[in-house]
């Protein structure tokens, strides 16, 4: 949910700090007061297109900050993109717009693209109003909504799993050969034969690299080892070994006078033994150290040849063994094409039969769910002032369609608002107000099964009044019990149903205009509802009526 919204120099807002509560929040104000500023700010911070008009006149930049508590799927998405903060599932989203129209987006103080903001917004908020870009107009969203409300989610999961297996088999068969199989085999045979000349095992390459390093630095190894041996054991000068012997002898002479020297002498004796062993090993190393220019030349040639081949095959030197193994496997599959192709084709046939069976089960489930959901949505439309309205969810099976992860059905929400008229797709509904109420009906029915956590309704009460307006408010209140809902309204009947109430106002200066949004107290709500009932002039009668309406909504 949305907890906090901060707006600076945005449109006609100079500075606004707003805490948003859960439940249903009503937003009201005089016509032209700027009630949509809140929605515009939310849209902007979550990736909507920005331009210079968003920046308050005379300012360099505008900024919108929003703090959200994220749903589980949004948390997983941000974790995948390494954008989570250390504050659990809380998320800070920020958008900064320059006066030239350019903008920058941030998630948890990490710079992100506008596309990333928009993708996050799809997990968080859905705006319903007189706008053609609502998510419910998208076929994929309509399909997902229908599947999410189905009782048995495993039916779709079976289709998806079988599809993934089918796709893997088909890819393997496509890669197996085809018309250019002979050309592929010719090339692979050449490549494998070229690589077979070398011992391409991980161990062999590691040994070759080690041998090259040893031979290339043989002279330095010899010089340093000889110097180290002189430092450890040299009869002509003081060496480490002679110093250890002398030190040990000095302490042994006085050991009998203090038992605390015993452990020190033991350490020295061990050091002498280990130093003698190191001297022996070092003499052995020097005796067998090979400084062979011819061997170095041979190893250099092998390394150069292998590095050239690695570049030719566009792989790293260390990946040559795995590359050789992969080429050998591909050649084997092509040379045994018929056997492998027959096996894959048989598996494909079996998998396709399983897919068709699972897809048919999904289709039947969708048909049943669509009928039930359509009836419920139609009933809600009738409550919302569309007595002649009817919503149908069409589920059409596409014959001979290739498998898909979500099945092969085409799902479409069709609606009519008048008796005797054929249902049409949602996006072709002429009235924006009707589309808003249809969206509300859909959200109310499906609220417990699907949907983003924040819903915004922009004047869904356009064209209605009286008892229908009160029903709209009750439905919004019911929806607010399950999700966070923000609603802009001009009807008192709707405003009374809110759990919280924000008022938008506009003030005029000599050279500037300011918009402000404040949370109303209980008494201020009474006055605002009275204004909505009776206009600017509030009477005792309108105040009493407003008081009565609020009390009734609170007890329902």
VENCOR-V392414 format. One record per residue. N is the residue number from 0. SS is DSSP state (H for helix, E for strand, C for the rest). Layout:
BEGIN
n->N ss->SS
n->N ss->SS
END
This chain:
BEGIN
n->0 ss->C
n->1 ss->E
n->2 ss->E
n->3 ss->E
n->4 ss->E
n->5 ss->E
n->6 ss->E
n->7 ss->E
n->8 ss->E
n->9 ss->E
n->10 ss->C
n->11 ss->C
n->12 ss->E
n->13 ss->E
n->14 ss->E
n->15 ss->E
n->16 ss->E
n->17 ss->E
n->18 ss->E
n->19 ss->C
n->20 ss->C
n->21 ss->C
n->22 ss->C
n->23 ss->E
n->24 ss->E
n->25 ss->E
n->26 ss->E
n->27 ss->E
n->28 ss->E
n->29 ss->C
n->30 ss->C
n->31 ss->C
n->32 ss->C
n->33 ss->C
n->34 ss->C
n->35 ss->C
n->36 ss->H
n->37 ss->H
n->38 ss->H
n->39 ss->H
n->40 ss->H
n->41 ss->H
n->42 ss->H
n->43 ss->H
n->44 ss->H
n->45 ss->C
n->46 ss->C
n->47 ss->C
n->48 ss->C
n->49 ss->C
n->50 ss->C
n->51 ss->H
n->52 ss->H
n->53 ss->H
n->54 ss->E
n->55 ss->C
n->56 ss->C
n->57 ss->C
n->58 ss->C
n->59 ss->C
n->60 ss->E
n->61 ss->E
n->62 ss->E
n->63 ss->E
n->64 ss->E
n->65 ss->E
n->66 ss->E
n->67 ss->E
n->68 ss->E
n->69 ss->C
n->70 ss->C
n->71 ss->H
n->72 ss->H
n->73 ss->H
n->74 ss->H
n->75 ss->H
n->76 ss->H
n->77 ss->H
n->78 ss->H
n->79 ss->H
n->80 ss->C
n->81 ss->C
n->82 ss->C
n->83 ss->C
n->84 ss->C
n->85 ss->C
n->86 ss->C
n->87 ss->C
n->88 ss->C
n->89 ss->E
n->90 ss->E
n->91 ss->E
n->92 ss->E
n->93 ss->E
n->94 ss->E
n->95 ss->E
n->96 ss->E
n->97 ss->E
n->98 ss->C
n->99 ss->C
n->100 ss->C
n->101 ss->C
n->102 ss->E
n->103 ss->E
n->104 ss->E
n->105 ss->E
n->106 ss->E
n->107 ss->C
n->108 ss->C
n->109 ss->E
n->110 ss->E
n->111 ss->E
n->112 ss->C
n->113 ss->H
n->114 ss->H
n->115 ss->H
n->116 ss->H
n->117 ss->H
n->118 ss->H
n->119 ss->H
n->120 ss->H
n->121 ss->H
n->122 ss->H
n->123 ss->H
n->124 ss->E
n->125 ss->E
n->126 ss->E
n->127 ss->E
n->128 ss->C
n->129 ss->C
n->130 ss->C
n->131 ss->C
n->132 ss->C
n->133 ss->C
n->134 ss->H
n->135 ss->H
n->136 ss->H
n->137 ss->C
n->138 ss->H
n->139 ss->H
n->140 ss->H
n->141 ss->H
n->142 ss->H
n->143 ss->H
n->144 ss->H
n->145 ss->H
n->146 ss->H
n->147 ss->H
n->148 ss->H
n->149 ss->C
n->150 ss->C
n->151 ss->C
n->152 ss->C
n->153 ss->H
n->154 ss->H
n->155 ss->H
n->156 ss->H
n->157 ss->H
n->158 ss->H
n->159 ss->H
n->160 ss->H
n->161 ss->H
n->162 ss->H
n->163 ss->H
n->164 ss->H
n->165 ss->H
n->166 ss->H
n->167 ss->H
n->168 ss->H
n->169 ss->H
n->170 ss->H
n->171 ss->H
n->172 ss->H
n->173 ss->H
n->174 ss->C
n->175 ss->C
n->176 ss->C
n->177 ss->C
n->178 ss->C
n->179 ss->C
n->180 ss->H
n->181 ss->H
n->182 ss->H
n->183 ss->H
n->184 ss->H
n->185 ss->H
n->186 ss->H
n->187 ss->H
n->188 ss->H
n->189 ss->H
n->190 ss->H
n->191 ss->H
n->192 ss->H
n->193 ss->H
n->194 ss->H
n->195 ss->H
n->196 ss->C
n->197 ss->C
n->198 ss->C
n->199 ss->C
n->200 ss->C
n->201 ss->H
n->202 ss->H
n->203 ss->H
n->204 ss->H
n->205 ss->H
n->206 ss->H
n->207 ss->H
n->208 ss->H
n->209 ss->H
n->210 ss->H
n->211 ss->H
n->212 ss->H
n->213 ss->H
n->214 ss->H
n->215 ss->H
n->216 ss->C
n->217 ss->H
n->218 ss->H
n->219 ss->H
n->220 ss->H
n->221 ss->H
n->222 ss->H
n->223 ss->H
n->224 ss->H
n->225 ss->H
n->226 ss->H
n->227 ss->H
n->228 ss->H
n->229 ss->H
n->230 ss->H
n->231 ss->H
n->232 ss->C
n->233 ss->C
n->234 ss->C
n->235 ss->C
n->236 ss->C
n->237 ss->C
n->238 ss->C
n->239 ss->H
n->240 ss->H
n->241 ss->H
n->242 ss->H
n->243 ss->H
n->244 ss->H
n->245 ss->H
n->246 ss->H
n->247 ss->H
n->248 ss->H
n->249 ss->H
n->250 ss->H
n->251 ss->H
n->252 ss->H
n->253 ss->H
n->254 ss->H
n->255 ss->H
n->256 ss->H
n->257 ss->C
n->258 ss->C
n->259 ss->C
n->260 ss->H
n->261 ss->H
n->262 ss->H
n->263 ss->H
n->264 ss->H
n->265 ss->H
n->266 ss->H
n->267 ss->H
n->268 ss->H
n->269 ss->H
n->270 ss->H
n->271 ss->H
n->272 ss->H
n->273 ss->H
n->274 ss->H
n->275 ss->H
n->276 ss->H
n->277 ss->H
n->278 ss->H
n->279 ss->H
n->280 ss->H
n->281 ss->H
n->282 ss->H
n->283 ss->H
n->284 ss->H
n->285 ss->H
n->286 ss->H
n->287 ss->H
n->288 ss->C
n->289 ss->C
n->290 ss->C
n->291 ss->C
n->292 ss->H
n->293 ss->H
n->294 ss->H
n->295 ss->H
n->296 ss->H
n->297 ss->H
n->298 ss->H
n->299 ss->H
n->300 ss->H
n->301 ss->H
n->302 ss->H
n->303 ss->H
n->304 ss->H
n->305 ss->H
n->306 ss->H
n->307 ss->H
n->308 ss->H
n->309 ss->H
n->310 ss->H
n->311 ss->H
n->312 ss->C
n->313 ss->C
n->314 ss->C
n->315 ss->C
n->316 ss->H
n->317 ss->H
n->318 ss->H
n->319 ss->H
n->320 ss->H
n->321 ss->H
n->322 ss->H
n->323 ss->H
n->324 ss->H
n->325 ss->H
n->326 ss->H
n->327 ss->H
n->328 ss->H
n->329 ss->H
n->330 ss->H
n->331 ss->H
n->332 ss->H
n->333 ss->H
n->334 ss->H
n->335 ss->C
n->336 ss->H
n->337 ss->H
n->338 ss->H
n->339 ss->H
n->340 ss->H
n->341 ss->H
n->342 ss->H
n->343 ss->H
n->344 ss->H
n->345 ss->H
n->346 ss->H
n->347 ss->H
n->348 ss->H
n->349 ss->H
n->350 ss->H
n->351 ss->H
n->352 ss->H
n->353 ss->H
n->354 ss->H
n->355 ss->H
n->356 ss->H
n->357 ss->H
n->358 ss->H
n->359 ss->H
n->360 ss->H
n->361 ss->H
n->362 ss->H
n->363 ss->H
n->364 ss->H
n->365 ss->H
n->366 ss->H
n->367 ss->H
n->368 ss->H
n->369 ss->H
n->370 ss->H
n->371 ss->H
n->372 ss->H
n->373 ss->H
n->374 ss->H
n->375 ss->H
n->376 ss->H
n->377 ss->H
n->378 ss->H
n->379 ss->H
n->380 ss->H
n->381 ss->H
n->382 ss->H
n->383 ss->C
n->384 ss->C
n->385 ss->C
n->386 ss->C
n->387 ss->C
n->388 ss->C
n->389 ss->E
n->390 ss->E
n->391 ss->E
n->392 ss->E
n->393 ss->E
n->394 ss->E
n->395 ss->E
n->396 ss->E
n->397 ss->C
n->398 ss->C
n->399 ss->C
n->400 ss->C
n->401 ss->C
n->402 ss->C
n->403 ss->C
n->404 ss->C
n->405 ss->C
n->406 ss->C
n->407 ss->C
n->408 ss->E
n->409 ss->E
n->410 ss->E
n->411 ss->E
n->412 ss->E
n->413 ss->E
n->414 ss->E
n->415 ss->E
n->416 ss->C
n->417 ss->C
n->418 ss->C
n->419 ss->C
n->420 ss->C
n->421 ss->C
n->422 ss->C
n->423 ss->E
n->424 ss->E
n->425 ss->H
n->426 ss->H
n->427 ss->H
n->428 ss->C
n->429 ss->C
n->430 ss->C
n->431 ss->H
n->432 ss->H
n->433 ss->H
n->434 ss->H
n->435 ss->H
n->436 ss->H
n->437 ss->H
n->438 ss->H
n->439 ss->H
n->440 ss->H
n->441 ss->H
n->442 ss->H
n->443 ss->H
n->444 ss->H
n->445 ss->H
n->446 ss->C
n->447 ss->C
n->448 ss->C
n->449 ss->C
n->450 ss->C
n->451 ss->C
n->452 ss->C
n->453 ss->E
n->454 ss->E
n->455 ss->E
n->456 ss->E
n->457 ss->E
n->458 ss->C
n->459 ss->C
n->460 ss->C
n->461 ss->C
n->462 ss->C
n->463 ss->C
n->464 ss->C
n->465 ss->H
n->466 ss->H
n->467 ss->H
n->468 ss->H
n->469 ss->H
n->470 ss->H
n->471 ss->H
n->472 ss->H
n->473 ss->H
n->474 ss->H
n->475 ss->H
n->476 ss->H
n->477 ss->H
n->478 ss->H
n->479 ss->H
n->480 ss->C
n->481 ss->C
n->482 ss->C
n->483 ss->E
n->484 ss->E
n->485 ss->E
n->486 ss->E
n->487 ss->E
n->488 ss->C
n->489 ss->C
n->490 ss->C
n->491 ss->H
n->492 ss->H
n->493 ss->H
n->494 ss->H
n->495 ss->C
n->496 ss->C
n->497 ss->C
n->498 ss->C
n->499 ss->E
n->500 ss->E
n->501 ss->E
n->502 ss->E
n->503 ss->E
n->504 ss->E
n->505 ss->E
n->506 ss->E
n->507 ss->E
n->508 ss->C
n->509 ss->C
n->510 ss->C
n->511 ss->C
n->512 ss->E
n->513 ss->E
n->514 ss->E
n->515 ss->E
n->516 ss->E
n->517 ss->E
n->518 ss->E
n->519 ss->C
n->520 ss->C
n->521 ss->H
n->522 ss->H
n->523 ss->H
n->524 ss->H
n->525 ss->H
n->526 ss->H
n->527 ss->H
n->528 ss->H
n->529 ss->H
n->530 ss->H
n->531 ss->H
n->532 ss->H
n->533 ss->H
n->534 ss->C
n->535 ss->C
n->536 ss->C
n->537 ss->C
n->538 ss->C
n->539 ss->H
n->540 ss->H
n->541 ss->H
n->542 ss->H
n->543 ss->H
n->544 ss->H
n->545 ss->H
n->546 ss->H
n->547 ss->H
n->548 ss->H
n->549 ss->H
n->550 ss->H
n->551 ss->H
n->552 ss->H
n->553 ss->H
n->554 ss->H
n->555 ss->C
END
